[in-house]
Amino acid sequence: MQMASVDIARQHANAPLGSQAHAKALTRYLQQRQAIAQLEKMYDARIVLPATEESLMSWEVYSRDGKNTIKARSDIMNLINAHPPARLRHIEVDPFYHQHLHEQAAQHVRDQYGVHLLLPEEVNQSSQIVLIYEGAKPLAAQEYQLPRHRPSSAELM
């Protein structure tokens, strides 16, 4: 069994709300988008995420094949680098509106503007939601492919 560690917080140390907040939001987003499950399947590996919110944002990759461990780690780094702080925005929204945003607005915002809404997992957990820019050309959720390269300046405008 081979193991590799990926400190995703270190990749974006200049994030506006800090590297830990960016890493937590990005981890939740990638979980929601099933990217971690896809990586596990693709590389026949197990990716272990931090157990608690307060933990350091370090992922552990385990695989029987050392080459798969290295490939999985590299692909994770590509995913992380493709989502710099400029793609994510944390905004405050009264928790009263979270259910409405989830049920009524999330799909519309994704389809019309290419922005994914990341809402708190638990009711009244936080007033902060995260907007993740997925691209100028909105696609159906099933068609969207997570980027694996750093976006150009033009892509972020």
N, C-alpha and C positions, 0 to 999 in steps of 0.2 A: 504494500500500500504506500503510495506516494502522497505527499502533502505539500501544498503551496499556500502561502498567505498573501492576501491582497489588502493593503491598507488604502481603502478608497478615499478616506478623508484627506490623506496627504496629497492626492492628485489635484485638488482644488482648494489649496490653502487660502486663496484670496477671495473666497466666496463672501458676499456681503454680510450674511448672518453668521459666518464662521464655517469652517470646513465640516464640523460635526453635523450642523443643521443641514447643510447641502447633502452630505453623505446619507443621512437618515431619510431625507426626502427622496433622493435618487434610489435608494434601496427599496423603499415602499413602492415607488413608481415602477421599477423593474420587476418587482413581485407582482404588481397588479397587471402588468403587461405580459406576464408569463415568461419573461426573458430568462429568469433563473432556471425555471423548469426546462426550457428549451436547451439551455447550455448543459444542464445535467444529462439530458437525453443525448444530445449531440456528441458529448465527449465521454459518455459512460462514466460520469463522475458524480460526486456528492458535494454540494456547495453548502457550507454551514455558515449561517448569518449570525450576527451578534444576538445573544439571548435576551438582552434587555435594552431599552431605549438609552440607558445611561452608559452602556458598554462602548468601548472604542469601536469605531466602524471598520473593523477588519474582517474580511471574509476568509474562510478557509476552504480550500479545494482539495478533495481527496479522490484519488483514482488508483486503480490497480496498475495501470500503465503510466509510467512516468512521462511519456510523450503526450498523452492525453491531458495530464495535469498541466504541463507547460502550455499546451494549446488552449486549454480552458482559461488559464490565468491570462494569457495574451488576449483572448477574446473579451474577457472581463475588462481588462485595461482599455481596450478599444471602445467598449460600450461606455465606460466611465469618461474617457476623454472626449467622446462624442456628445456628452451632455455637460458642457461647462456651465458655470453660474449664470451666464447670459441667457441660457435656455430656460432657467427656472426662476420664478418670482414667487415670493412668499407674501401673501396679503391677508389682512385681518378682515374677517366677515363674521358678523354676529351668528353664533351657532343656531339661532332660530331659523336662519335661511338655508342651512346646510342640506336639509332634506329636500327642499325645493330645488336647490342647485343640482343635487344628485338626480332627482327624478325628472326635472323639467328642462334644465339648462345644459347639463354636461354634454349630452349628445349633440345638441345644436352648436355649442361652442366648438366642439371637436370637429364637426362637419363643416361649419362655416369658416372657422378661423385657424384650424389646425392646432388648437390648444387643448391639452388634456387637463382636466380638473382633478387634483388629488385632494380629496377631503379627508378629515380625521376619521379614523376607523371607528371610534366610539362616540356616541352622542355626548355632547358637552365636554369632550376631551380637550379641545383646543378651539380657539376662534380663528386659528390660522389655516388657510388653505394654500395649496401650491399650484401654480399654473406652469405647465410644461409645454413649451413651444415644440411642436412636432414637425412643422413645415408649412410653407405657404400654400402648397397644393393639398388640400384636405382629401383624405382617403377614408374609405370605410374602415372600421376598426379591424376587420379581418385582413385587409390588404396592407395595412401599415407595417413596415419593416423598420425595426429600430436601427438608427444609424450606427456605424462602427468606425467612423472617422471624424476627426475634429472638424466642426463646421467652419466654413469660410466667413469672413466678415460680412459678405453680401448675404449669406444665408441667415444671419442673425439680425439683419436690418428689417 
